[in-house]
Amino acid sequence: MPPECWREGPDAVRKADVDGLVVDQLDLAAGSIAESLRIPFVSLSCGPPIYLDSAVPAPQFGWSHDRGFIGTVRNAFGNAVVGYAVSPVLRLINRQRRKWGLTELRGLNDAFSKRAIVTQLPAMLDFERSVPVPHLFHTSPFG
């Protein structure tokens, strides 16, 4: 995240006088800006939803669904790789979150909205999760 994001983002949102934000799920910093302003935000995924779960292969890998032991171990490994890859970004976001008095993000899933993650992937095309994510909403393709 460039420093401009932290410097200019909150003021831009304030000037727009919005009541909430809809943020791209891949923009891991936007939710923190919303939280710092104490306004709600919703995460939007234009592809498969990203929400790490050992029952579901991370979409970055293109793995097939396998609920068996091997699949679960493979998915856990993939989640660890994704977590490691985003850890420098989360460290940077957490540095700013501390300045704003916000709790730190412990992992990738913490960066997403707790109110709603909306994906254009229909539910019938998504993988079954080990624990349903109650705030994950499937729609149909946008536009």
GIFEN-V594777 format. One record per run of one state. SS is the DSSP state (H for helix, E for strand, C for the rest). FROM is the first residue (numbers start at 1). TO is the last residue. If there is no record, write none. Layout:
{{SS	FROM	TO} {SS	FROM	TO}}
//
This chain:
{{C	1	2} {H	3	16} {C	17	19} {E	20	24} {C	25	29} {H	30	36} {C	37	39} {E	40	45} {C	46	52} {E	53	53} {C	54	55} {E	56	56} {C	57	68} {H	69	99} {C	100	107} {H	108	111} {C	112	116} {E	117	119} {C	120	122} {H	123	125} {C	126	135} {E	136	138} {C	139	143}}
//
